[in-house]
Amino acid sequence: MYKNLGISPYLCNMKQSVIIALAAMLLLGCNQNKNMNTLTLTREWDKTFPKSELVNHSKVTFHNRFGIELAADLYIPKNAEGKLAAIAVSGPFGAVKEQTAGIYAQHMAERGFLTIAFDPSFTGESGGEPRRMASPDINTEDFLAAVDFLSTHESVDPERIGIIGICGWGGMAINAAALDPRIKATVTSTMYDMSRVAREGYFGSTDNEAARDAQRQAWASQRTEDYRTGTYKRAGGVVDPLPDDAPWFVKDYHAYYKTPRGYHKRSGNSNDGWNVIGTMSFMNQPLLDMAGEIKTPVLIIHGEKAHSRYFSEGAFAKLKGDNKELLIIPGAVHTDLYDDVAGVIPYDRMEAFFKENLK
């Protein structure tokens, strides 16, 4: 039959293989798209802060290069026209977008920027299993995925995109800025260097090989137990009730995460925290190694009285160039930069910084 038609059996089989392969690719693409839109998002306003009448709010999703779908709140200034400068916001470490990140995003939208506050992979309303895991690589990628989304948004000028990283997400923001030149300006606020604290403990208290070996052994034992039981043990969020001898900064965390001021049902810090092994990779993967090669402007903000101030000072010391700034807020502690209770978050300075560098 093939001979009569002038078609060799080999060519016919090859064409059939190509058709099958193309069909499989199309089917895979459809399945991938379907899987990337399976998040169930809360539609009511369930933030820890009031809704602004100056911006329009909506829920959006986007995916990172690992195929994890991320959930975000999108804030657009009312009556905005043309292509806008845009800012992606995330943090603190263990929080959700309904807390601090959303406050920053909404304020910056009031000042003329299109903003998103997103939940990192494995947390909040975002996808990723198992839950309550963290990764220097994946969480840096979450910022880059937010830039992907903003770069292709119809209301955004892709040449005018910045990011804000808060607390532990300050380190991820610096790492992202060192990796992605699409990020034209970066702000960190009350930042933690999660790699440094994992490696050294607070104030260098466990900065020795014996202490790190003990921590590695504890993680290894927990991994074995988790695998045996088929579950992941949680480390616990902010301690509650507070012991009498709790450090003052732990009391500050409690006053935010465990009270109506900042509690949220999806926040790990407000509830049972990360998995015990959820943050282990930070010890061996320094986030800030390439910070000195960031060419774009960086503004680092921290409180004068914050226990964590030395993380920002250490990060700033790694930066090079005359377009880097360290702004210390007089009298402020770490959590004063979480919300508007103390009234010290320098929104005016951030607005000026982004308008100058996203123009």
Secondary structure, 3 states (H helix, E strand, C coil): CHHHHCCCHHHHHHHHHHHHHHHHHHHHHHHHHHHCCCCCCCCCCCCCCCCCCCEEEEEEEEECCCCCEEEEEEEEECCCCCCEEEEEEECCCCCCCCCHHHHHHHHHHHCCCEEEEECCCCCCCCCCCCCCCCCHHHHHHHHHHHHHHHHCCCCEEEEEEEEEEECHHHHHHHHHHHHCCCEEEEEEECCCCHHHHHHHCHHHCCCCHHHHHHHHHHHHHHHHHHHHHCCCCECCCCCCCCCCCCCHHHHHHHHHHCCCCCCCCCCCCCCCCCECCCCHHHHHCCCCCCHHHCCCCEEEEEECCCCCHHHHHHHHHHCCCCCEEEEEECCCCHHHHCCCCCCCCCHHHHHHHHHHHCC
